[in-house]
Amino acid sequence: MEIRQHNPGFFARHPNAVPVLILGIVFSLLAAWGVSRAGMSFALIYASLAPALIYFFVTLLEPRMGLLGYLFASYFAIGLNRYIEGPLGLSIDILLGLTWVALFFSTSKEDRKRANNLLTWIMVFWLGYTVLELFNPEARSREAWFFAVRGLSVYFALSVPLAFILIRKRKELFWFMKLYLGLTLMVALWGFKQKFLGLDSFEEAWLEAGASSTHILFGRLRIFSFLSDAGQFGALMAHGVIIATVIGLGARKIGMKVVYLLLAGIFFLGLAYSGSRGPLIIVFAGLGMYLLLIRNFRLLFFGLVLGAGLFVFLKFTSIGSGIYEIQRLRTALNPNDASFMVRLENQRKLRAYLASRPFGGGVGSGGNWGQRFAPGSFLSEVPYDSWYVKVWVETGIIGLLIYIGLLLLTLMYCYSKLRKVTDKEVRLRLVAFYAGYFGLVVGSYGNQIYGQTPISTIIVFTLVFICIGPDLTTEHEPSAENSDHNGELPNGPGHPGTPALPS
């Protein structure tokens, strides 16, 4: 008689499947309950849990993924907050903290030594000063300090050494450039969607919650895309104009010239549609610095003529006054503009208030954080309207002088590194970055852009790439682009036939 072989069941063969199944059922029931109580917001958060865990483990194995996540979060976190309630702004803190943890599992002591340089110490020094502001007797709220200090100093002090440790290859510069231009193009296209196709319900709700007072002027929408506001959108577009224009002028192949200059045109349209006047200064300052750097006198003359022509067009003619965007840009050159006069009056009030407060009113004492944690106080009621005014108000005249000194030191240090770069293609991109950074430094007088994302994140990568630029010449991967006026771009010794930058 044939004996039938016993075939154990699935759960007998896979005993671990039982707790997994039970856990899956529990999570499914929790998800169903959460969606029924909290709606789509909970569903989106729950759906993102698995990718988040995967990203967590991948970052522990490859810390560069943390830097990549930091860049993406800088672009998208604030915009997502209009659709998903929650402290998404803290995602940057989490990503930077996670990357630092991963760093000590996957890098050596020699790797970490790369963070020991002047730029890192500049960031650490400024962080130290802002930490001392905790003891400022004028400070109204420690909670406000915690939230405000992140964009003022913490993100820079955490991310700059990270980037120095993790970025070391020439090809990473080219990848970052493409990623930056791609993400900035996405920001521009979403802004055009708002302009020509209208806002979605979440964006309209954001305007109705209070943003309409600054984003709808004379019945016209100032587009903001998925960034914090129209001013930040305009600043990013202005920076994109500088980067794309410089690389477009330097590209040898006609096809690449067309692509980059077309991008510059798209970004300039975005700047105009933002309704922000200040970012126009970023473009003038950045491209002016570029012309000074390359010392190409024919191109310098052409740029000066073009810039003077644009100035005359906006300042002394009424051509195109029927187009709102042109008229809005024109007001940036009007010294009697009502908005500009209000800014001067606000600065007069602040000057009187701060005369007896050399260390300022404390980090987070004004702006949104002041209104949230110290409502009714003098500083919470007076708009900053400028990044440097913010630094002055919150850290005092002593803090402002230190900050400006550190900015100038940063510019000089990066310039000294730029002069030593010999690789032509690397040099072209780093000149674009330096010009863009200079534009942001100048433009931050008119708007609070320096410490806000994604501009602050772009600044971090910009400065680090410039500082390691002289070392990005050991690899020579083939590139589709070359420059046609590299002979005038900055270089260091040992590169015959190319004039060096002026000392």
Secondary structure, 3 states (H helix, E strand, C coil): CCCCCCCCCHHHHCCCHHHHHHHHHHHHHHHHHHHHHHCHHHHHHHHCHHHHHHHHHHHHHCCHHHHHHHHHHHHHHHHHCCCCCCCHHHHHHHHHHHHHHHHHHHCCHHHHHHHCCHHHHHHHHHHHHHHHHHHCCCCCCHHHHHHHHHHHHHHHHHHHHHHHHHCCCHHHHHHHHHHHHHHHHHHHHHHHHHHHCCCCHHHHHHHHHHHHHHHEECCEECCCCCCCCHHHHHHHHHHHHHHHHHHHHHECCHHHHHHHHHHHHHHHHHHHHHCCCCHHHHHHHHHHHHHHHHCCHHHHHHHHHHHHHHHHHHHHCCCCCCCHHHHHHHHHHCCCCHHHHHHHHHHHHHHHHHCCCCCCCCCCCCHHHHHHHCCCCHHHHCCCCCHHHHHHHHHHHHHHHHHHHHHHHHHHHHHHHHCCCCCHHHHHHHHHHHHHHHHHHHHCCCCCCCCCCCHHHHHHHHHHHHHCHHHCCCCCCCCCCCECCHHHCCCCCCCCCCCCCCC
